[in-house]
Amino acid sequence: MHKAAGFAAFKPAPKGTFTFTVELLKGGGVFHSGRIRWAVQYLDAKNYLLFEMDKKTFWADVIEKGKKFERTKMQPGLEKEKAFTLQIDVAPDRLVHRIRSGDGWVTLDTFSEPGRNFTEGKFGFVIQGGDEIGLSDFKFQPK
């Protein structure tokens, strides 16, 4: 469980596959809905790739020089789930997000961009305000 506000980074270089189950234990409020947030290629507080998920929607954004640019938004159809099992493949030339659905994996997002090295920076969770997330079955397979 993690509940301190800010960016909670995974230490080694993020070249490989992350697999974990995450649940929003406490979050949301009057002005915002509770979301699970994580970042890849986190260079600093103004430059990173932000991913967010709630019970209905998955978002993928680019934060560049402090400005937010929406890349994709989709509804994976998992409204009844409390916890989500995610798999994130990080390679220099691409970034792939998958979510566990039944006995298989469904691709949420594939991102590649010439000149971008997805293994630069850090991987971690973005915790806002009084939000709390529960994390289990965390695995990292370096490549």
The first five atom37 places (N, CA, C, CB, O) and aatype in JSON, in Angstrom:
{
  "aatype": [12, 8, 11, 0, 0, 7, 13, 0, 0, 13, 11, 14, 0, 14, 11, 7, 16, 13, 16, 13, 16, 19, 6, 10, 10, 11, 7, 7, 7, 19, 13, 8, 15, 7, 1, 9, 1, 17, 0, 19, 5, 18, 10, 3, 0, 11, 2, 18, 10, 10, 13, 6, 12, 3, 11, 11, 16, 13, 17, 0, 3, 19, 9, 6, 11, 7, 11, 11, 13, 6, 1, 16, 11, 12, 5, 14, 7, 10, 6, 11, 6, 11, 0, 13, 16, 10, 5, 9, 3, 19, 0, 14, 3, 1, 10, 19, 8, 1, 9, 1, 15, 7, 3, 7, 17, 19, 16, 10, 3, 16, 13, 15, 6, 14, 7, 1, 2, 13, 16, 6, 7, 11, 13, 7, 13, 19, 9, 5, 7, 7, 3, 6, 9, 7, 10, 15, 3, 13, 11, 13, 5, 14, 11],
  "atom_mask": [
    [1, 1, 1, 1, 1],
    [1, 1, 1, 1, 1],
    [1, 1, 1, 1, 1],
    [1, 1, 1, 1, 1],
    [1, 1, 1, 1, 1],
    [1, 1, 1, 0, 1],
    [1, 1, 1, 1, 1],
    [1, 1, 1, 1, 1],
    [1, 1, 1, 1, 1],
    [1, 1, 1, 1, 1],
    [1, 1, 1, 1, 1],
    [1, 1, 1, 1, 1],
    [1, 1, 1, 1, 1],
    [1, 1, 1, 1, 1],
    [1, 1, 1, 1, 1],
    [1, 1, 1, 0, 1],
    [1, 1, 1, 1, 1],
    [1, 1, 1, 1, 1],
    [1, 1, 1, 1, 1],
    [1, 1, 1, 1, 1],
    [1, 1, 1, 1, 1],
    [1, 1, 1, 1, 1],
    [1, 1, 1, 1, 1],
    [1, 1, 1, 1, 1],
    [1, 1, 1, 1, 1],
    [1, 1, 1, 1, 1],
    [1, 1, 1, 0, 1],
    [1, 1, 1, 0, 1],
    [1, 1, 1, 0, 1],
    [1, 1, 1, 1, 1],
    [1, 1, 1, 1, 1],
    [1, 1, 1, 1, 1],
    [1, 1, 1, 1, 1],
    [1, 1, 1, 0, 1],
    [1, 1, 1, 1, 1],
    [1, 1, 1, 1, 1],
    [1, 1, 1, 1, 1],
    [1, 1, 1, 1, 1],
    [1, 1, 1, 1, 1],
    [1, 1, 1, 1, 1],
    [1, 1, 1, 1, 1],
    [1, 1, 1, 1, 1],
    [1, 1, 1, 1, 1],
    [1, 1, 1, 1, 1],
    [1, 1, 1, 1, 1],
    [1, 1, 1, 1, 1],
    [1, 1, 1, 1, 1],
    [1, 1, 1, 1, 1],
    [1, 1, 1, 1, 1],
    [1, 1, 1, 1, 1],
    [1, 1, 1, 1, 1],
    [1, 1, 1, 1, 1],
    [1, 1, 1, 1, 1],
    [1, 1, 1, 1, 1],
    [1, 1, 1, 1, 1],
    [1, 1, 1, 1, 1],
    [1, 1, 1, 1, 1],
    [1, 1, 1, 1, 1],
    [1, 1, 1, 1, 1],
    [1, 1, 1, 1, 1],
    [1, 1, 1, 1, 1],
    [1, 1, 1, 1, 1],
    [1, 1, 1, 1, 1],
    [1, 1, 1, 1, 1],
    [1, 1, 1, 1, 1],
    [1, 1, 1, 0, 1],
    [1, 1, 1, 1, 1],
    [1, 1, 1, 1, 1],
    [1, 1, 1, 1, 1],
    [1, 1, 1, 1, 1],
    [1, 1, 1, 1, 1],
    [1, 1, 1, 1, 1],
    [1, 1, 1, 1, 1],
    [1, 1, 1, 1, 1],
    [1, 1, 1, 1, 1],
    [1, 1, 1, 1, 1],
    [1, 1, 1, 0, 1],
    [1, 1, 1, 1, 1],
    [1, 1, 1, 1, 1],
    [1, 1, 1, 1, 1],
    [1, 1, 1, 1, 1],
    [1, 1, 1, 1, 1],
    [1, 1, 1, 1, 1],
    [1, 1, 1, 1, 1],
    [1, 1, 1, 1, 1],
    [1, 1, 1, 1, 1],
    [1, 1, 1, 1, 1],
    [1, 1, 1, 1, 1],
    [1, 1, 1, 1, 1],
    [1, 1, 1, 1, 1],
    [1, 1, 1, 1, 1],
    [1, 1, 1, 1, 1],
    [1, 1, 1, 1, 1],
    [1, 1, 1, 1, 1],
    [1, 1, 1, 1, 1],
    [1, 1, 1, 1, 1],
    [1, 1, 1, 1, 1],
    [1, 1, 1, 1, 1],
    [1, 1, 1, 1, 1],
    [1, 1, 1, 1, 1],
    [1, 1, 1, 1, 1],
    [1, 1, 1, 0, 1],
    [1, 1, 1, 1, 1],
    [1, 1, 1, 0, 1],
    [1, 1, 1, 1, 1],
    [1, 1, 1, 1, 1],
    [1, 1, 1, 1, 1],
    [1, 1, 1, 1, 1],
    [1, 1, 1, 1, 1],
    [1, 1, 1, 1, 1],
    [1, 1, 1, 1, 1],
    [1, 1, 1, 1, 1],
    [1, 1, 1, 1, 1],
    [1, 1, 1, 1, 1],
    [1, 1, 1, 0, 1],
    [1, 1, 1, 1, 1],
    [1, 1, 1, 1, 1],
    [1, 1, 1, 1, 1],
    [1, 1, 1, 1, 1],
    [1, 1, 1, 1, 1],
    [1, 1, 1, 0, 1],
    [1, 1, 1, 1, 1],
    [1, 1, 1, 1, 1],
    [1, 1, 1, 0, 1],
    [1, 1, 1, 1, 1],
    [1, 1, 1, 1, 1],
    [1, 1, 1, 1, 1],
    [1, 1, 1, 1, 1],
    [1, 1, 1, 0, 1],
    [1, 1, 1, 0, 1],
    [1, 1, 1, 1, 1],
    [1, 1, 1, 1, 1],
    [1, 1, 1, 1, 1],
    [1, 1, 1, 0, 1],
    [1, 1, 1, 1, 1],
    [1, 1, 1, 1, 1],
    [1, 1, 1, 1, 1],
    [1, 1, 1, 1, 1],
    [1, 1, 1, 1, 1],
    [1, 1, 1, 1, 1],
    [1, 1, 1, 1, 1],
    [1, 1, 1, 1, 1],
    [1, 1, 1, 1, 1]
  ],
  "atom_positions": [
    [[0.85, -1.17, 0.0], [0.0, 0.0, 0.0], [0.89, 1.23, 0.0], [-0.96, 0.0, 1.21], [1.9, 1.28, 0.71]],
    [[0.51, 2.22, -0.79], [1.27, 3.47, -0.83], [0.28, 4.61, -0.77], [2.16, 3.57, -2.1], [-0.7, 4.63, -1.52]],
    [[0.53, 5.57, 0.14], [-0.41, 6.67, 0.27], [0.23, 8.05, 0.36], [-1.25, 6.45, 1.46], [-0.49, 9.03, 0.51]],
    [[1.52, 8.15, 0.27], [2.16, 9.47, 0.3], [2.02, 10.12, -1.07], [3.66, 9.35, 0.7], [2.23, 9.46, -2.09]],
    [[1.67, 11.39, -1.09], [1.49, 12.1, -2.35], [2.83, 12.28, -3.04], [0.82, 13.45, -2.12], [3.86, 12.48, -2.39]],
    [[2.81, 12.23, -4.36], [4.02, 12.44, -5.14], [4.28, 11.3, -6.11], [0.0, 0.0, 0.0], [3.37, 10.55, -6.47]],
    [[5.53, 11.18, -6.51], [5.95, 10.15, -7.46], [6.75, 9.09, -6.72], [6.79, 10.75, -8.63], [7.78, 9.39, -6.13]],
    [[6.26, 7.85, -6.74], [6.95, 6.72, -6.1], [7.63, 5.91, -7.2], [5.96, 5.82, -5.26], [6.97, 5.19, -7.95]],
    [[8.96, 6.04, -7.3], [9.71, 5.46, -8.42], [10.21, 4.05, -8.13], [10.88, 6.34, -8.76], [10.51, 3.7, -6.99]],
    [[10.28, 3.25, -9.2], [10.92, 1.95, -9.19], [12.38, 2.22, -9.55], [10.23, 0.93, -10.19], [12.65, 2.9, -10.54]],
    [[13.32, 1.71, -8.78], [14.73, 2.1, -8.89], [15.45, 1.68, -10.18], [15.46, 1.55, -7.75], [16.02, 2.55, -10.84]],
    [[15.47, 0.4, -10.57], [16.27, 0.05, -11.76], [15.74, 0.7, -13.04], [16.31, -1.46, -11.94], [14.59, 1.12, -13.11]],
    [[16.6, 0.76, -14.05], [16.19, 1.27, -15.35], [15.03, 0.43, -15.88], [17.38, 1.26, -16.35], [15.06, -0.8, -15.81]],
    [[14.0, 1.09, -16.41], [12.79, 0.36, -16.81], [12.87, -0.28, -18.19], [11.63, 1.28, -16.77], [12.04, 0.02, -19.05]],
    [[13.84, -1.14, -18.41], [13.94, -1.85, -19.68], [13.54, -3.29, -19.41], [15.38, -1.75, -20.32], [14.33, -4.07, -18.88]],
    [[12.3, -3.65, -19.79], [11.79, -4.98, -19.52], [10.28, -4.95, -19.36], [0.0, 0.0, 0.0], [9.6, -4.07, -19.89]],
    [[9.75, -5.93, -18.62], [8.31, -6.07, -18.47], [7.91, -5.98, -17.0], [7.83, -7.4, -19.06], [8.41, -6.73, -16.16]],
    [[7.01, -5.05, -16.71], [6.41, -4.92, -15.39], [5.06, -5.63, -15.41], [6.25, -3.42, -14.98], [4.29, -5.46, -16.36]],
    [[4.77, -6.41, -14.38], [3.46, -7.03, -14.22], [3.06, -6.82, -12.77], [3.47, -8.57, -14.6], [3.85, -7.08, -11.86]],
    [[1.84, -6.35, -12.55], [1.38, -6.09, -11.19], [-0.14, -5.98, -11.15], [2.03, -4.8, -10.64], [-0.8, -5.77, -12.17]],
    [[-0.68, -6.14, -9.96], [-2.09, -5.92, -9.72], [-2.2, -4.67, -8.85], [-2.78, -7.17, -9.04], [-1.49, -4.54, -7.85]],
    [[-3.08, -3.77, -9.23], [-3.22, -2.51, -8.51], [-4.7, -2.22, -8.27], [-2.56, -1.35, -9.3], [-5.57, -2.55, -9.08]],
    [[-4.95, -1.59, -7.13], [-6.32, -1.24, -6.75], [-6.3, 0.13, -6.08], [-6.94, -2.32, -5.81], [-5.41, 0.43, -5.29]],
    [[-7.28, 0.94, -6.4], [-7.43, 2.22, -5.72], [-8.17, 1.95, -4.42], [-8.19, 3.27, -6.62], [-9.34, 1.59, -4.43]],
    [[-7.48, 2.13, -3.3], [-8.06, 1.86, -1.99], [-8.85, 3.06, -1.47], [-6.98, 1.49, -0.99], [-9.89, 2.92, -0.84]],
    [[-8.31, 4.25, -1.76], [-8.97, 5.48, -1.32], [-8.63, 6.54, -2.34], [-8.53, 5.9, 0.13], [-7.46, 6.73, -2.68]],
    [[-9.65, 7.23, -2.83], [-9.35, 8.26, -3.81], [-10.59, 8.95, -4.29], [0.0, 0.0, 0.0], [-11.72, 8.54, -4.02]],
    [[-10.35, 10.0, -4.99], [-11.44, 10.8, -5.5], [-11.91, 11.79, -4.45], [0.0, 0.0, 0.0], [-11.37, 11.87, -3.34]],
    [[-12.88, 12.52, -4.82], [-13.42, 13.52, -3.91], [-14.46, 14.33, -4.63], [0.0, 0.0, 0.0], [-15.02, 13.91, -5.65]],
    [[-14.73, 15.5, -4.1], [-15.76, 16.35, -4.67], [-15.39, 16.81, -6.07], [-15.99, 17.56, -3.77], [-16.26, 16.89, -6.95]],
    [[-14.12, 17.11, -6.3], [-13.72, 17.7, -7.57], [-13.0, 16.76, -8.53], [-12.85, 18.85, -7.31], [-12.72, 17.16, -9.66]],
    [[-12.71, 15.54, -8.14], [-12.06, 14.61, -9.07], [-12.42, 13.17, -8.71], [-10.53, 14.8, -9.07], [-12.62, 12.83, -7.54]],
    [[-12.48, 12.34, -9.74], [-12.77, 10.92, -9.5], [-11.47, 10.21, -9.15], [-13.43, 10.27, -10.75], [-10.39, 10.66, -9.5]],
    [[-11.59, 9.1, -8.46], [-10.42, 8.34, -8.09], [-9.82, 7.63, -9.29], [0.0, 0.0, 0.0], [-10.52, 6.92, -10.01]],
    [[-8.53, 7.83, -9.49], [-7.84, 7.19, -10.6], [-6.53, 6.59, -10.1], [-7.58, 8.19, -11.75], [-5.9, 7.1, -9.18]],
    [[-6.14, 5.51, -10.73], [-4.82, 4.93, -10.53], [-3.93, 5.6, -11.58], [-4.81, 3.34, -10.66], [-4.28, 5.64, -12.76]],
    [[-2.78, 6.12, -11.14], [-1.9, 6.85, -12.05], [-0.49, 6.28, -11.98], [-1.89, 8.36, -11.72], [0.01, 5.97, -10.9]],
    [[0.15, 6.14, -13.13], [1.55, 5.73, -13.17], [2.25, 6.46, -14.3], [1.68, 4.19, -13.33], [1.61, 6.97, -15.22]],
    [[3.55, 6.49, -14.22], [4.35, 7.22, -15.22], [5.47, 6.34, -15.73], [4.92, 8.52, -14.62], [6.02, 5.5, -15.01]],
    [[5.8, 6.54, -16.99], [6.95, 5.89, -17.64], [7.75, 7.02, -18.26], [6.5, 4.81, -18.72], [7.2, 8.06, -18.61]],
    [[9.04, 6.81, -18.39], [9.95, 7.8, -18.96], [9.86, 9.11, -18.15], [9.61, 8.06, -20.45], [9.85, 10.21, -18.7]],
    [[9.81, 8.94, -16.82], [9.74, 10.1, -15.91], [11.13, 10.7, -15.8], [9.19, 9.69, -14.5], [12.03, 10.13, -15.18]],
    [[11.3, 11.86, -16.41], [12.57, 12.57, -16.38], [12.58, 13.59, -15.25], [12.85, 13.26, -17.72], [13.57, 13.74, -14.53]],
    [[11.46, 14.3, -15.1], [11.27, 15.25, -14.0], [9.77, 15.55, -13.92], [12.12, 16.57, -14.21], [8.99, 15.0, -14.69]],
    [[9.37, 16.43, -13.01], [7.95, 16.72, -12.78], [7.26, 17.37, -13.98], [7.81, 17.62, -11.57], [6.04, 17.5, -13.99]],
    [[8.03, 17.79, -15.0], [7.43, 18.44, -16.16], [7.58, 17.64, -17.45], [8.03, 19.79, -16.34], [7.13, 18.09, -18.5]],
    [[8.22, 16.45, -17.37], [8.46, 15.65, -18.58], [8.34, 14.17, -18.29], [9.85, 15.96, -19.16], [9.23, 13.58, -17.68]],
    [[7.23, 13.56, -18.71], [7.0, 12.14, -18.52], [5.77, 11.69, -19.29], [6.84, 11.82, -17.02], [5.02, 12.52, -19.82]],
    [[5.56, 10.4, -19.35], [4.36, 9.82, -19.95], [3.45, 9.42, -18.8], [4.7, 8.58, -20.88], [3.86, 8.66, -17.92]],
    [[2.22, 9.91, -18.8], [1.27, 9.66, -17.72], [0.18, 8.73, -18.21], [0.66, 10.98, -17.21], [-0.37, 8.9, -19.29]],
    [[-0.12, 7.73, -17.38], [-1.19, 6.78, -17.66], [-2.13, 6.8, -16.47], [-0.64, 5.33, -17.93], [-1.7, 6.81, -15.32]],
    [[-3.44, 6.8, -16.76], [-4.44, 6.84, -15.71], [-5.54, 5.84, -16.02], [-5.02, 8.26, -15.56], [-5.84, 5.55, -17.18]],
    [[-6.13, 5.31, -14.95], [-7.2, 4.34, -15.13], [-8.18, 4.44, -13.98], [-6.64, 2.92, -15.25], [-7.78, 4.53, -12.82]],
    [[-9.45, 4.4, -14.3], [-10.48, 4.25, -13.29], [-11.34, 3.06, -13.72], [-11.34, 5.56, -13.12], [-10.95, 2.3, -14.6]],
    [[-12.48, 2.89, -13.12], [-13.29, 1.71, -13.43], [-13.83, 1.7, -14.85], [-14.44, 1.63, -12.47], [-14.24, 0.64, -15.34]],
    [[-13.84, 2.84, -15.52], [-14.42, 2.91, -16.86], [-13.43, 3.25, -17.96], [-15.5, 3.91, -16.87], [-13.6, 2.8, -19.1]],
    [[-12.38, 4.03, -17.65], [-11.58, 4.62, -18.71], [-10.08, 4.46, -18.46], [-11.91, 6.09, -18.86], [-9.61, 4.47, -17.32]],
    [[-9.33, 4.32, -19.57], [-7.87, 4.31, -19.58], [-7.43, 5.53, -20.39], [-7.28, 2.97, -20.19], [-7.91, 5.75, -21.5]],
    [[-6.5, 6.32, -19.84], [-5.96, 7.49, -20.51], [-4.45, 7.32, -20.68], [-6.28, 8.79, -19.73], [-3.79, 6.74, -19.82]],
    [[-3.92, 7.83, -21.78], [-2.47, 7.9, -22.01], [-2.16, 9.32, -22.46], [-1.99, 6.83, -23.07], [-2.66, 9.79, -23.48]],
    [[-1.3, 10.0, -21.68], [-0.97, 11.39, -21.96], [0.54, 11.58, -22.01], [-1.58, 12.31, -20.89], [1.3, 10.8, -21.44]],
    [[0.96, 12.62, -22.71], [2.35, 13.04, -22.72], [2.41, 14.36, -21.96], [2.91, 13.18, -24.2], [1.69, 15.3, -22.28]],
    [[3.27, 14.41, -20.95], [3.52, 15.65, -20.22], [4.88, 16.15, -20.71], [3.49, 15.45, -18.64], [5.9, 15.52, -20.46]],
    [[4.87, 17.27, -21.41], [6.1, 17.8, -22.0], [6.22, 19.29, -21.66], [6.12, 17.58, -23.55], [5.35, 20.08, -22.0]],
    [[7.31, 19.63, -21.0], [7.55, 21.01, -20.55], [6.37, 21.51, -19.71], [7.77, 21.95, -21.76], [6.01, 22.69, -19.77]],
    [[5.78, 20.61, -18.93], [4.69, 20.96, -18.03], [3.32, 21.01, -18.67], [0.0, 0.0, 0.0], [2.33, 21.24, -17.97]],
    [[3.23, 20.8, -19.98], [1.93, 20.83, -20.66], [1.46, 19.41, -20.94], [2.03, 21.64, -21.99], [2.26, 18.54, -21.28]],
    [[0.17, 19.18, -20.79], [-0.43, 17.86, -20.95], [-1.06, 17.73, -22.33], [-1.47, 17.59, -19.85], [-1.86, 18.56, -22.75]],
    [[-0.67, 16.64, -23.04], [-1.22, 16.33, -24.35], [-1.85, 14.93, -24.3], [-0.11, 16.41, -25.46], [-1.16, 13.95, -24.01]],
    [[-3.14, 14.84, -24.57], [-3.82, 13.54, -24.55], [-3.45, 12.75, -25.79], [-5.35, 13.7, -24.46], [-3.6, 13.23, -26.91]],
    [[-2.96, 11.5, -25.6], [-2.63, 10.61, -26.71], [-3.78, 9.7, -27.04], [-1.39, 9.79, -26.39], [-4.15, 9.54, -28.21]],
    [[-4.35, 9.09, -26.02], [-5.45, 8.16, -26.25], [-6.34, 8.09, -25.03], [-4.91, 6.76, -26.6], [-5.93, 8.38, -23.91]],
    [[-7.57, 7.71, -25.27], [-8.56, 7.52, -24.21], [-9.47, 6.4, -24.69], [-9.37, 8.86, -23.9], [-9.99, 6.44, -25.8]],
    [[-9.65, 5.4, -23.84], [-10.49, 4.27, -24.25], [-11.22, 3.69, -23.05], [-9.65, 3.17, -24.93], [-10.84, 3.93, -21.9]],
    [[-12.26, 2.95, -23.32], [-13.02, 2.27, -22.27], [-12.87, 0.77, -22.47], [-14.52, 2.7, -22.3], [-13.48, 0.2, -23.37]],
    [[-12.05, 0.12, -21.62], [-11.79, -1.31, -21.8], [-12.92, -2.23, -21.36], [-10.57, -1.68, -21.05], [-12.82, -3.44, -21.56]],
    [[-14.0, -1.71, -20.77], [-15.14, -2.53, -20.4], [-14.92, -3.38, -19.16], [0.0, 0.0, 0.0], [-15.37, -4.52, -19.11]],
    [[-14.24, -2.84, -18.17], [-13.96, -3.59, -16.93], [-14.58, -2.91, -15.72], [-12.45, -3.74, -16.74], [-13.98, -2.88, -14.64]],
    [[-15.79, -2.35, -15.88], [-16.44, -1.57, -14.83], [-16.66, -2.33, -13.53], [-17.74, -1.06, -15.32], [-16.71, -1.73, -12.46]],
    [[-16.78, -3.64, -13.61], [-17.08, -4.44, -12.42], [-15.85, -4.84, -11.62], [-17.84, -5.67, -12.82], [-15.97, -5.41, -10.54]],
    [[-14.66, -4.54, -12.15], [-13.42, -4.93, -11.49], [-13.03, -3.91, -10.43], [-12.29, -5.07, -12.51], [-13.17, -2.71, -10.63]],
    [[-12.53, -4.39, -9.29], [-12.0, -3.5, -8.25], [-10.49, -3.33, -8.41], [-12.33, -4.05, -6.84], [-9.95, -2.24, -8.18]],
    [[-9.82, -4.41, -8.81], [-8.37, -4.39, -8.99], [-8.07, -4.74, -10.45], [-7.66, -5.39, -8.01], [-8.82, -5.48, -11.09]],
    [[-6.98, -4.2, -10.96], [-6.58, -4.43, -12.34], [-5.19, -5.04, -12.37], [-6.62, -3.11, -13.16], [-4.29, -4.58, -11.66]],
    [[-5.0, -6.06, -13.2], [-3.68, -6.64, -13.4], [-3.16, -6.1, -14.73], [-3.72, -8.22, -13.4], [-3.76, -6.31, -15.79]],
    [[-2.04, -5.39, -14.65], [-1.47, -4.73, -15.81], [-0.12, -5.33, -16.16], [-1.35, -3.24, -15.57], [0.6, -5.83, -15.29]],
    [[0.22, -5.25, -17.43], [1.52, -5.67, -17.92], [2.03, -4.54, -18.82], [1.45, -7.06, -18.71], [1.34, -4.11, -19.74]],
    [[3.24, -4.06, -18.52], [3.81, -2.95, -19.28], [5.15, -3.4, -19.84], [3.96, -1.67, -18.39], [6.08, -3.68, -19.08]],
    [[5.26, -3.46, -21.15], [6.52, -3.8, -21.82], [7.21, -2.5, -22.21], [6.27, -4.72, -23.09], [6.66, -1.7, -22.97]],
    [[8.42, -2.3, -21.68], [9.19, -1.1, -21.96], [10.43, -1.5, -22.74], [9.57, -0.34, -20.64], [11.28, -2.24, -22.25]],
    [[10.53, -1.01, -23.96], [11.69, -1.24, -24.82], [12.15, 0.13, -25.32], [11.35, -2.23, -26.02], [11.37, 1.09, -25.28]],
    [[13.38, 0.24, -25.8], [13.83, 1.55, -26.28], [12.92, 2.17, -27.34], [15.23, 1.43, -26.84], [12.72, 3.38, -27.35]],
    [[12.35, 1.34, -28.23], [11.58, 1.86, -29.36], [10.07, 1.79, -29.21], [11.96, 1.13, -30.58], [9.35, 2.28, -30.08]],
    [[9.55, 1.2, -28.11], [8.1, 1.1, -27.96], [7.71, 0.85, -26.51], [7.55, -0.02, -28.85], [8.51, 0.43, -25.68]],
    [[6.43, 1.13, -26.26], [5.85, 0.95, -24.94], [4.47, 0.31, -25.15], [5.75, 2.31, -24.15], [3.65, 0.85, -25.89]],
    [[4.23, -0.84, -24.51], [2.96, -1.54, -24.69], [2.31, -1.77, -23.33], [3.18, -2.88, -25.44], [2.95, -2.28, -22.4]],
    [[1.04, -1.4, -23.22], [0.25, -1.65, -22.0], [-0.81, -2.71, -22.31], [-0.43, -0.32, -21.49], [-1.52, -2.63, -23.31]],
    [[-0.89, -3.69, -21.42], [-1.91, -4.73, -21.53], [-2.62, -4.87, -20.18], [-1.29, -6.11, -21.97], [-2.05, -4.57, -19.13]],
    [[-3.87, -5.32, -20.24], [-4.63, -5.57, -19.03], [-5.18, -6.99, -19.07], [-5.79, -4.54, -18.86], [-5.56, -7.5, -20.12]],
    [[-5.19, -7.62, -17.91], [-5.7, -8.99, -17.8], [-7.21, -8.96, -17.89], [-5.23, -9.66, -16.46], [-7.88, -8.2, -17.18]],
    [[-7.75, -9.79, -18.77], [-9.19, -9.93, -18.92], [-9.49, -11.42, -19.04], [-9.73, -9.14, -20.17], [-9.17, -12.04, -20.06]],
    [[-10.1, -11.99, -18.0], [-10.32, -13.43, -18.0], [-9.0, -14.16, -17.97], [0.0, 0.0, 0.0], [-8.17, -13.91, -17.1]],
    [[-8.8, -15.07, -18.91], [-7.56, -15.85, -18.97], [-6.51, -15.27, -19.92], [-7.87, -17.26, -19.39], [-5.45, -15.86, -20.12]],
    [[-6.81, -14.11, -20.51], [-5.88, -13.55, -21.48], [-5.54, -12.1, -21.21], [0.0, 0.0, 0.0], [-5.96, -11.52, -20.21]],
    [[-4.77, -11.54, -22.13], [-4.35, -10.14, -22.04], [-4.96, -9.36, -23.2], [-2.8, -10.02, -22.06], [-5.02, -9.85, -24.33]],
    [[-5.4, -8.13, -22.91], [-5.95, -7.24, -23.91], [-5.02, -6.03, -23.99], [-7.43, -6.81, -23.56], [-4.69, -5.43, -22.97]],
    [[-4.6, -5.67, -25.2], [-3.73, -4.51, -25.37], [-4.55, -3.24, -25.22], [-3.02, -4.54, -26.74], [-5.54, -3.03, -25.93]],
    [[-4.11, -2.38, -24.29], [-4.75, -1.08, -24.08], [-4.12, -0.01, -24.96], [-4.65, -0.67, -22.61], [-4.82, 0.86, -25.48]],
    [[-2.79, -0.08, -25.12], [-2.09, 0.99, -25.81], [-0.73, 0.5, -26.28], [-1.94, 2.22, -24.91], [-0.03, -0.2, -25.56]],
    [[-0.36, 0.89, -27.49], [0.98, 0.68, -28.01], [1.47, 2.04, -28.49], [1.01, -0.4, -29.17], [0.81, 2.7, -29.28]],
    [[2.65, 2.44, -28.01], [3.18, 3.76, -28.32], [4.6, 3.61, -28.84], [3.14, 4.69, -27.08], [5.45, 3.0, -28.2]],
    [[4.84, 4.19, -30.0], [6.2, 4.3, -30.53], [6.3, 5.65, -31.22], [6.55, 3.11, -31.53], [5.34, 6.13, -31.82]],
    [[7.47, 6.24, -31.12], [7.67, 7.57, -31.7], [9.15, 7.69, -32.06], [7.22, 8.71, -30.7], [10.01, 7.51, -31.2]],
    [[9.47, 7.98, -33.32], [10.87, 8.1, -33.71], [11.6, 9.12, -32.82], [10.97, 8.52, -35.18], [11.09, 10.21, -32.57]],
    [[12.79, 8.73, -32.36], [13.6, 9.61, -31.53], [13.32, 9.52, -30.04], [0.0, 0.0, 0.0], [14.07, 10.08, -29.25]],
    [[12.27, 8.82, -29.63], [11.94, 8.69, -28.21], [12.49, 7.36, -27.7], [10.4, 8.78, -27.98], [12.24, 6.31, -28.3]],
    [[13.24, 7.4, -26.6], [13.75, 6.18, -25.96], [12.93, 5.96, -24.69], [15.3, 6.29, -25.64], [13.12, 6.68, -23.7]],
    [[12.04, 4.99, -24.71], [11.13, 4.74, -23.6], [11.82, 4.21, -22.34], [10.07, 3.76, -24.03], [11.22, 4.19, -21.27]],
    [[13.07, 3.77, -22.47], [13.79, 3.26, -21.3], [14.51, 4.36, -20.54], [14.78, 2.2, -21.73], [15.08, 4.1, -19.47]],
    [[14.51, 5.58, -21.05], [15.1, 6.7, -20.31], [14.16, 7.11, -19.19], [15.38, 7.91, -21.25], [12.94, 6.93, -19.3]],
    [[14.7, 7.63, -18.13], [13.86, 8.07, -17.02], [13.47, 6.9, -16.14], [0.0, 0.0, 0.0], [14.11, 5.85, -16.14]],
    [[12.4, 7.1, -15.38], [11.98, 6.11, -14.4], [10.54, 5.68, -14.61], [12.15, 6.65, -13.0], [9.76, 6.36, -15.28]],
    [[10.19, 4.54, -14.02], [8.81, 4.05, -13.95], [8.37, 4.21, -12.5], [8.68, 2.54, -14.43], [9.16, 4.0, -11.58]],
    [[7.12, 4.58, -12.29], [6.6, 4.66, -10.93], [5.14, 5.05, -10.9], [0.0, 0.0, 0.0], [4.5, 5.23, -11.94]],
    [[4.63, 5.18, -9.69], [3.22, 5.52, -9.48], [3.11, 6.98, -9.05], [2.58, 4.59, -8.43], [3.94, 7.48, -8.29]],
    [[2.08, 7.64, -9.55], [1.8, 9.03, -9.22], [0.62, 9.02, -8.25], [1.49, 9.89, -10.51], [-0.5, 8.63, -8.6]],
    [[0.88, 9.45, -7.03], [-0.15, 9.47, -5.99], [-0.54, 10.92, -5.74], [0.36, 8.78, -4.67], [0.32, 11.77, -5.5]],
    [[-1.84, 11.21, -5.8], [-2.29, 12.58, -5.6], [-3.08, 12.71, -4.31], [-3.14, 13.04, -6.78], [-3.84, 11.82, -3.93]],
    [[-2.89, 13.84, -3.63], [-3.67, 14.18, -2.44], [-3.73, 13.05, -1.42], [0.0, 0.0, 0.0], [-2.7, 12.52, -1.01]],
    [[-4.94, 12.69, -1.02], [-5.14, 11.63, -0.03], [-5.38, 10.27, -0.65], [0.0, 0.0, 0.0], [-5.85, 9.36, 0.04]],
    [[-5.07, 10.1, -1.94], [-5.27, 8.81, -2.6], [-4.39, 7.73, -1.98], [-4.98, 8.92, -4.1], [-3.29, 8.01, -1.49]],
    [[-4.88, 6.51, -2.0], [-4.12, 5.34, -1.56], [-4.3, 4.25, -2.59], [-4.57, 4.86, -0.14], [-5.41, 3.98, -3.05]],
    [[-3.18, 3.6, -2.95], [-3.27, 2.46, -3.87], [-2.72, 1.22, -3.17], [-2.49, 2.73, -5.19], [-1.83, 1.3, -2.32]],
    [[-3.27, 0.08, -3.54], [-2.76, -1.2, -3.09], [-2.09, -1.88, -4.27], [0.0, 0.0, 0.0], [-2.66, -1.93, -5.36]],
    [[-0.91, -2.4, -4.06], [-0.12, -3.03, -5.11], [0.23, -4.44, -4.67], [1.16, -2.21, -5.43], [0.7, -4.65, -3.55]],
    [[-0.01, -5.41, -5.55], [0.34, -6.8, -5.21], [0.89, -7.5, -6.45], [-0.89, -7.56, -4.65], [0.73, -7.02, -7.57]],
    [[1.53, -8.63, -6.21], [2.08, -9.47, -7.29], [2.97, -8.67, -8.24], [0.95, -10.13, -8.07], [2.93, -8.88, -9.45]],
    [[3.77, -7.75, -7.71], [4.63, -6.91, -8.53], [5.83, -7.72, -9.0], [5.09, -5.67, -7.75], [6.56, -8.3, -8.19]],
    [[6.03, -7.74, -10.32], [7.17, -8.45, -10.9], [7.8, -7.56, -11.97], [6.74, -9.85, -11.5], [7.11, -6.82, -12.67]],
    [[9.12, -7.66, -12.07], [9.83, -6.98, -13.15], [10.79, -7.98, -13.78], [10.6, -5.71, -12.63], [11.62, -8.57, -13.1]],
    [[10.66, -8.15, -15.09], [11.53, -9.05, -15.85], [12.39, -8.2, -16.77], [10.69, -10.1, -16.67], [11.92, -7.74, -17.82]],
    [[13.68, -7.98, -16.39], [14.54, -7.15, -17.26], [14.8, -7.81, -18.59], [15.85, -6.87, -16.58], [14.77, -9.04, -18.71]],
    [[15.06, -6.99, -19.61], [15.39, -7.51, -20.96], [16.65, -6.85, -21.44], [14.23, -7.26, -21.96], [17.11, -7.14, -22.55]]
  ]
}
